[in-house]
Amino acid sequence: MAKTLTGTEVDEILDECRANGEVADYTEGSEQFFELPPALGKGYWREIQLRSGLQLDLSDLEKRQNHHHRVRQHPQPMPLTFSYYLAGGCLVENDGLQHPEEESAGHSYLYCLPATAEVEKYQAAERIRQVTLRVSPELMETFSDRIGELPTALKAAIEQPGQSILYYKNNISLKQQQVLKQLFHCTYHGLTRQLYLEEKGIELLALHLDQLLTTACGECKLPASDIDRIYHAREILKQNITQPPSLSELARLVQLNERKLKQGFRQVLGTTVFGYLHQYRMEQAKLLLQTGNINVQETAKFVGYASRSSFVAAFKKRFNVTPSAYRS
């Protein structure tokens, strides 16, 4: 049975391999190249800064051991991440998602999961061929003044990248496959390479957005009046963080039925009604603890937790650190 390595163990092996000169690791202009040492497997990955706010990652590797990579906390705000698996995959356990996601070959994943903790589980002897495009929300807004045409959850992630949870899965289309292969087989160098990869990265982005818009056209869209009511419901939750209304009461206050309210939160904010309330409570708690002016018990009460232990458990699950440790 293949051994399972943690991120710390991988780092220790890498340090030893670097000391022995067994790692090909260099930077050339805006591109970073790393070759996996034999002790960990074979293959490589590249990180290429195409322009400010636009990064391309290419990886083609095979690990000798199972590998559990832990992300203690995704950045906040977080770039929109477009990930494409041409081979292999991994199991993703993220505390912003309701259940683990099995990411696999032939599929693309668009996500924005700010301030969440994550574990990515990779299997030994499985070839992973992956392209990842990272786009800052600020850059997305410069591409067009028609962001309002995008699916509501994606639009929310662009407009509120520090709060909105986004996770879309799609099949990789034939046109996307062509661009992905061109990215891997680019033979240009220097400035020509930079311009070519940037052009292909933006083409891949355009194809992905077209795929999302085409899918959205076949789905029932909320009328503008209902979207306004969803945002009103969100404000009611934020203003009543300690004693939020029940689902039925919230629906009555914004003049929607419960089914439309729940569906609307999914479509507009990318989460459930009380999933959003939980996210907001945790973010407010983090801000309060940063000031250092109130203790953990007071923070728990301020964000609506009657039990200190329940608050501590929820905070640690979200941020992978206890409130006391974060405060100090």
C-alpha positions in Angstrom: 0.0 0.0 0.0 1.3 3.4 -0.9 2.3 5.7 1.9 0.3 8.8 2.5 2.3 12.0 2.9 1.2 15.2 4.6 2.2 18.6 3.2 4.8 19.0 6.0 6.4 15.7 5.0 6.5 16.7 1.4 8.2 19.9 2.3 10.8 18.0 4.3 11.6 15.7 1.4 11.8 18.7 -0.9 14.2 20.5 1.4 16.4 17.4 1.5 16.3 17.0 -2.3 17.2 20.7 -2.8 20.2 20.3 -0.5 21.3 17.3 -2.6 20.8 19.2 -5.9 18.0 16.8 -7.0 15.4 19.5 -7.7 15.0 21.4 -11.0 13.5 24.7 -9.8 14.0 28.0 -11.6 12.4 31.3 -12.6 12.6 32.8 -16.1 10.9 36.1 -16.5 7.3 35.8 -15.5 7.4 32.0 -15.5 8.4 29.6 -12.6 9.2 25.9 -13.4 9.4 23.1 -10.9 10.3 19.4 -11.6 9.1 16.8 -9.1 12.2 15.0 -7.7 12.4 11.2 -8.0 11.7 10.7 -4.3 8.2 12.2 -4.8 7.4 11.1 -8.3 7.9 12.5 -11.8 6.7 15.4 -13.9 6.5 19.1 -13.5 4.4 22.2 -13.0 4.7 25.7 -14.3 3.3 29.0 -12.9 3.1 31.8 -15.4 2.0 35.4 -14.6 0.3 36.4 -17.9 -0.5 39.9 -16.7 -1.5 41.5 -13.4 -4.5 39.6 -12.0 -4.1 36.7 -14.5 -2.1 33.6 -13.7 -1.8 30.3 -15.6 -0.6 27.0 -14.0 0.3 23.9 -16.1 1.0 20.6 -14.4 1.8 17.1 -15.7 3.0 14.8 -12.9 2.7 11.5 -11.2 3.2 11.1 -7.4 4.9 8.1 -5.9 2.9 8.4 -2.7 -0.6 9.4 -1.7 -0.5 13.0 -0.9 -2.9 15.0 1.4 -2.3 18.7 0.8 -3.9 21.0 3.4 -4.8 24.6 2.7 -5.2 26.2 6.1 -7.1 29.1 4.7 -7.8 30.3 1.1 -7.0 34.0 0.7 -9.7 36.6 1.2 -10.6 38.0 -1.2 -9.8 35.1 -3.5 -9.3 35.0 -7.3 -11.8 33.2 -9.5 -10.1 29.8 -10.2 -10.8 27.9 -13.4 -9.4 24.4 -13.1 -9.4 21.7 -15.9 -8.4 18.1 -15.5 -7.2 16.4 -18.7 -6.0 13.4 -16.6 -6.3 12.3 -13.0 -8.1 14.2 -10.3 -8.4 14.6 -6.5 -10.9 14.5 -3.7 -11.5 18.0 -2.3 -12.8 18.4 1.3 -13.6 22.1 1.8 -15.5 23.5 4.8 -17.3 26.0 2.6 -18.9 23.1 0.7 -21.7 20.8 1.9 -19.9 17.6 1.0 -16.6 16.4 -0.5 -16.1 16.9 -4.2 -14.5 14.2 -6.4 -12.7 16.2 -9.1 -11.9 14.1 -12.2 -10.6 14.0 -15.8 -12.8 15.5 -18.5 -14.3 18.1 -16.1 -13.7 21.7 -15.3 -14.2 23.4 -12.0 -14.9 27.1 -11.4 -14.6 28.1 -7.7 -14.1 30.9 -5.3 -13.9 29.8 -1.7 -12.5 32.7 0.3 -11.3 32.2 3.9 -12.1 28.5 3.9 -9.9 25.6 4.9 -9.4 22.7 2.5 -7.7 19.2 2.2 -6.9 17.9 -1.3 -6.3 14.2 -1.5 -4.2 12.8 -4.4 -3.6 9.1 -5.2 -0.2 7.6 -5.9 0.7 6.4 -9.4 -2.1 8.4 -11.0 -1.0 10.8 -13.7 -2.4 14.3 -13.2 -2.6 16.6 -16.1 -4.2 19.9 -15.2 -4.5 23.5 -16.3 -5.5 26.2 -13.8 -6.4 29.8 -14.7 -6.6 32.3 -11.8 -8.4 35.6 -12.5 -8.7 38.5 -10.1 -12.2 39.9 -9.7 -10.8 43.4 -10.5 -9.5 42.1 -13.8 -12.8 40.4 -14.6 -14.5 43.8 -14.2 -12.1 45.5 -16.7 -12.9 43.0 -19.4 -16.5 44.2 -19.9 -19.2 46.4 -18.5 -21.7 43.5 -19.0 -20.9 41.5 -15.8 -24.6 41.7 -15.0 -25.3 39.1 -17.7 -23.3 36.5 -15.9 -25.0 33.8 -13.6 -25.9 35.5 -10.4 -23.6 33.4 -8.2 -20.6 34.2 -10.4 -21.6 37.9 -10.5 -21.7 37.9 -6.6 -18.3 36.3 -6.5 -16.9 39.1 -8.7 -18.6 41.9 -6.8 -18.0 40.4 -3.3 -15.0 38.2 -3.6 -14.3 38.2 0.1 -17.7 36.7 1.0 -19.4 34.8 -1.8 -18.9 31.0 -2.0 -18.8 29.7 -5.6 -18.4 26.2 -7.0 -19.4 25.1 -10.5 -18.6 21.8 -12.2 -18.8 21.4 -16.0 -17.7 19.1 -18.8 -14.7 20.2 -20.8 -15.9 21.0 -24.3 -14.2 20.1 -27.5 -13.2 23.8 -28.1 -11.8 24.0 -24.5 -9.8 20.7 -25.1 -8.2 22.3 -28.2 -7.1 25.4 -26.3 -5.8 23.3 -23.3 -3.6 21.1 -25.7 -2.3 24.3 -27.3 -1.3 25.6 -23.9 0.7 22.5 -23.2 2.4 22.3 -26.6 3.4 26.0 -27.0 6.8 26.0 -28.7 7.3 29.8 -28.7 9.9 31.6 -26.5 10.3 35.0 -24.8 7.8 37.7 -25.6 6.1 35.7 -28.3 5.4 32.9 -25.8 4.1 35.4 -23.2 1.7 36.9 -25.7 0.6 33.6 -27.1 -0.2 32.1 -23.7 -2.0 35.2 -22.6 -4.2 35.1 -25.7 -5.0 31.4 -25.2 -5.7 32.0 -21.5 -8.2 34.7 -22.3 -9.7 32.5 -25.0 -10.1 29.7 -22.5 -11.8 32.2 -20.1 -14.2 33.3 -22.9 -15.1 29.7 -23.7 -15.8 28.9 -20.1 -18.1 32.0 -19.6 -19.9 31.2 -22.9 -20.5 27.7 -21.5 -21.9 29.1 -18.3 -24.2 31.6 -20.1 -25.5 28.9 -22.5 -26.3 26.7 -19.6 -28.0 29.5 -17.7 -30.2 30.3 -20.7 -31.8 26.9 -20.4 -32.6 27.4 -16.8 -35.3 29.4 -15.1 -34.0 32.8 -14.2 -35.2 34.8 -11.3 -37.0 38.0 -12.2 -35.3 41.3 -11.1 -38.0 41.9 -8.4 -37.2 38.5 -6.8 -33.5 39.1 -6.9 -34.1 42.4 -5.0 -36.1 40.5 -2.4 -33.2 38.0 -2.0 -30.8 40.9 -1.3 -33.4 42.4 1.1 -33.5 39.0 2.9 -29.7 39.0 3.2 -29.8 42.5 4.8 -32.4 41.3 7.3 -30.2 38.4 8.3 -27.2 40.8 8.7 -29.2 43.2 10.8 -30.6 40.4 13.0 -27.4 38.4 13.5 -28.1 37.5 17.1 -31.9 36.6 16.7 -32.5 35.8 13.0 -36.0 35.2 11.8 -37.1 31.7 11.0 -37.2 30.6 7.3 -41.0 31.1 7.1 -40.8 34.5 8.8 -38.0 35.7 6.5 -40.0 34.6 3.5 -43.0 36.5 4.8 -40.9 39.7 5.4 -39.6 39.8 1.8 -42.9 38.6 0.3 -41.6 35.3 -1.2 -42.6 31.8 -0.6 -40.1 29.5 1.2 -39.2 27.5 -2.0 -38.4 30.7 -3.9 -36.4 32.1 -1.0 -34.3 28.9 -0.8 -33.8 28.7 -4.5 -33.1 32.4 -4.8 -30.3 32.2 -2.2 -28.7 29.3 -4.1 -28.8 31.2 -7.4 -28.0 34.7 -6.2 -25.6 34.1 -3.3 -24.4 30.6 -4.1 -25.3 29.2 -0.6 -28.3 28.3 1.6 -30.1 30.9 3.7 -28.6 29.8 6.9 -25.3 28.9 5.2 -25.0 32.6 4.4 -25.9 33.5 8.0 -23.2 31.2 9.3 -20.6 32.6 6.9 -21.5 36.2 7.9 -21.4 35.3 11.6 -17.9 33.8 11.2 -16.6 36.8 9.3 -18.0 39.2 11.9 -16.4 37.1 14.7 -13.1 37.2 13.0 -13.2 41.0 12.6 -14.1 41.4 16.3 -11.3 39.1 17.5 -8.8 41.1 15.3 -9.5 44.2 17.4 -8.6 42.4 20.6 -11.1 44.5 22.5 -13.5 41.8 23.5 -13.0 38.2 24.6 -14.2 35.0 23.1 -17.3 34.7 25.2 -18.4 38.2 24.3 -17.7 37.6 20.6 -19.8 34.4 20.7 -22.7 36.3 22.2 -22.3 39.2 19.7 -22.6 36.9 16.7 -25.6 34.9 18.0 -24.1 31.9 19.8 -25.5 31.2 23.3 -22.9 28.4 23.8 -19.2 29.3 23.9 -18.2 25.7 23.0 -20.5 25.7 19.9 -19.0 29.0 18.8 -15.4 27.7 19.3 -16.2 24.5 17.3 -17.7 26.5 14.4 -14.9 29.0 14.3 -12.2 26.3 14.3 -13.9 24.4 11.6 -14.2 27.5 9.4 -10.7 28.9 10.0 -8.7 25.9 11.3 -7.7 27.9 14.4 -9.4 28.4 17.7 -10.9 31.9 18.5 -8.4 32.3 21.4 -5.4 31.5 19.3 -6.6 33.8 16.5 -7.2 36.6 19.0 -3.7 36.3 20.4 
